[in-house]
């Protein structure tokens, strides 16, 4: 990387991404081809995830300025950083899926709520349902008691209707006899 000014710009940009991101997942990409990385970028971009290859020293400066804890042990070797802006789970899910077919991509960990965590945390995050799925589940849970209550309230009305219909039939039979 060039001048001090360029490094300051990268640190400022990275700091802004760290502040805005719902989550960040980082991985070792050694051995991956440019074609594979380009393919990964395209997959991530469709889901609102930005992929950056950053020097460890620059990400450390930005992370320290942002107050992120526990990142130092992961700042070894080559790292690519996936910033998930819209959904906390999308970067983790997409990188996990991509790593299944591209074994050279090794997920090292992630950052969420200003705390760094290891690969197991990323796997747990990837297994969570998306925001839309969670909202759908909540809506279903909220709707369930309402529809159940409607059925319960409808029961006496139905019984009353059956009783009236039976009474009407009995009256008709009594008059026709």
Secondary structure, 3 states (H helix, E strand, C coil): CCCHHHHHHHHHHHHHHHHHCCEEEEEECCCCCHHHHHHHHHHHHHCCEEEEECCHHHHHHHHHHHCCECCHHHCCCCCEEEEECCCCCHHHHHHHHHHHHCCCCEEEEEEECCEEEEHHHHHHHHHCCCHHHHHHHHHHHHHHHHHHHHHHHHHHHHHHHHHHHHHHHHHHHHHHC
